[in-house]
Amino acid sequence: MADCIKAASGLLRTMILEGLGRLVTAEKIPAEPIPDFTIEIPADKSHGDFAANVAMVSARVFRMAPRKIAELLLETISLDHTLFERAEIAGPGFMNFFLKQDWFTQVVQTVLTEQNTYGKTQTGAGRRALVEFVSANPTGPMHVGNARGGALGDSLAEILAWTGWSVQREFYVNDAGNQIEKFATSLEVRYLQHFDPTVEMPEDAYHGADIIEHAEHFIAEYGDQYVHTDAKTRRDALVAYALPKNIAGLERDLKKYRIVYDNWFRESTLHQNGRVQWVVDELTKRGYTYTQEGAVWFKATEFGADKDFVLVRANGIPTYVVPDIAYHYDKLMVRKFDKAIDVLGADHHGYVPRLKAALTALGADASRLDVVLMQMVMLMRDGEVVKLSKRSGKAITLVTLLDEIPLDAARFFFNTREANSHFEFDLDLAVEKSSQNPVYYVQYAHARICSLLRAMAEEGVSLADCRWENLSLLTQPQELELIRHLAALPSELDNAARSYDPSKVTKYATELATLFHKFYDVCSIKYAESQPLKEARLLLCEAARQTIANTLRILKVDCPERM
């Protein structure tokens, strides 16, 4: 797919390097290694479409004033038959380059040609990425933090797919370990309490209404037949009954949130196939463990971690990190993903280097594991923090949140901030139908264009009749600024994929809507000065509509044609 900005930037870099080569040959500059230089897009367009600092960074190497280097370069670089119209020297030696009108025409044509695929790149080159996100505890419903992680992880996976990665989404089901034991205890007590109210619920058990509901449904099906069995039989039966229902509920609720996973990986399989024990045995075999007070410790500090940690407690039970090590080893060494990306809560900050230390000790390339740490979410209403659902009086879950606000708002809002920033989610703004609501603002731009296209078609001017050669008439500042932004989508997606940051896409979409509204308010379409100009502007509108639709599709947000 075409990336007009990358193509122009690459061409400019080649022109500069070739120009420097000719200057060396002509002995106008010394034959020294050329320092790394940047080509960027200036915020102020009066400084050109591209700016290069090559003369500034080369001054010391060439023992020459930056402006003199820039002047020599401009003398040797020919802009004929290139995308560039002219070049200027600014200040002490910055070089500014201005694009020809043909480039702007090409951008619009590219969007109109590629349509639903516009913005896609092949930067990932088909490499395999596994994105694991949410992975909520299956012993209860998902909370608001999971809602942010879901929107973030799913959009990140989509961005990676758009940039040429072969992507799989995965949910890690923690169906073993302490939380399942606590789940079993909670279910068992609620079950027995039905027949004997004097049975006490431990303080650290799960006290939610969902546990009571599971127990009552279990009783409706099996009655008292497990009251007098041994505890293990009773607990196993209760977990076997309730856990699949919880997992099915997670899957159902996530589908409602427009998230569909490729894999549901169960922790229990790692215990059953011996991988958990293998981790301990292999680390011991390699000489990376020691025993202290009956517990088996991993020498994590030998691999850069802040401290050693326990693998197996004195009672012989592995700690939670051992199956996590086995799970990530499976991602990298068994299934051989080029990248394993985890979206985790910020409370995992210390956990990540320890996990990587263990993977390194096992011979895995821990640099192939990347972790996105996500800060907490505060729900706000009337300027105050909201902790409880209005209807139930309980903590707000993913499901109750989606009952209160539009799904599109949730998907968009949770991606308006970088993952590592605390996020205040304004519930009032999420339901507001105004330009203050960012998702409404972007959707309205799309609907506004659709309305315009319908109106123009009714007047006999359809897109099919608009001639592309008229695009050269788009020369107004608002037109060119909008086209520059359209051209930036492939690069923005590459940047978002590289930094694991979907907020770059929401920001891009919001800026695109703003630039379209500015263009629409200044450059008349219906009353354009000529029919060719009207056609050109209508084609630009369609290019903007298509680009908005593509960005919203990446975020899995609807693109309404009417609002």
KAHU-V456777 format. One record per helix or strand. SS is the DSSP state (H for helix, E for strand). FROM is the first residue (numbers start at 1). LEN is the number of residues. If there is no record, write none. Layout:
ss->{SS,SS}
from->{FROM,FROM}
len->{LEN,LEN}
This chain:
ss->{H,E,H,E,H,H,E,E,H,E,E,H,E,H,H,H,E,H,H,E,E,H,E,E,H,E,H,H,E,E,E,E,E,E,H,H,E,H,H,H,H,H,H,H,H}
from->{4,39,45,50,54,66,84,94,101,128,143,144,166,178,209,231,263,267,275,289,295,300,309,318,320,339,346,366,369,377,384,388,395,397,398,407,423,427,438,463,468,477,489,503,531}
len->{22,2,3,3,9,11,7,6,17,5,1,19,8,18,14,26,4,6,11,4,4,4,4,1,15,7,16,3,6,5,3,1,1,1,7,7,4,4,21,3,6,11,11,20,24}
